[in-house]
């Protein structure tokens, strides 16, 4: 009976000792990467961007770990498929400062799987939205007015998921592939303005079904991006 009482304590001490024995030095790493980015509701809206990041291990064991970092992204999307009877021009690029939180597990000696979340702050750098001769977004040289005023309609916060694989090439050098999917759309439904909504403009002689379709695309569009990452460990601590 007494042995049964002490068994959970013995098991906990054994587990703690095992985890402590597996503890490894934490690393600080630098990465540079190309991004393949698009918006979900705009077919074939693929554009190329880039990302740089600085990372560190929060927890590092022989088989698993938890890491975070700070990244800079340049990404976005555009419409890539013509719409019959309408000349639609939609292009969106933005900067993003991103904080990822990733759990990794070592599948083999040199191959690991990663999964987790990221949270980013967005800042528009280029936005153009027009149908036929009408412009609802901004295009150079008046994009600065858009950033000051109409960009209130676009969300500043992006939260999403990330999953990927990382392969160790050499000592301190890694190659990874990651897929990222935003949970939230780019458009703010509770914005003070809705200038980008076509249905709000009665004087536009567009088909009502077309207006609804384009507004639905804007409200639902989410960012998806893929990256091939080259990462190097800088030092351990």
Secondary structure, 3 states (H helix, E strand, C coil): CHHHHHHHHHHHHHHHHHHHHCCCCCEEEEEEEEEEEEECCCCCCCEEEEEEEEEEEEEECCCEEEEEEEEEEEEEEECCCCECCECEEEEEEEEEEEEEEEEEEECCCCEEEEEEEEEEEEEEEEEEEEECCEECCCCCCCHHHHHHCHHHHECCEEEEEEEEEEEEEECCEEEEEEEEEECCCCECCCCCCCCCCHHHCCCCCCCHHHHHHHHHHHHHCCEEEEEEEEEEEEEEC
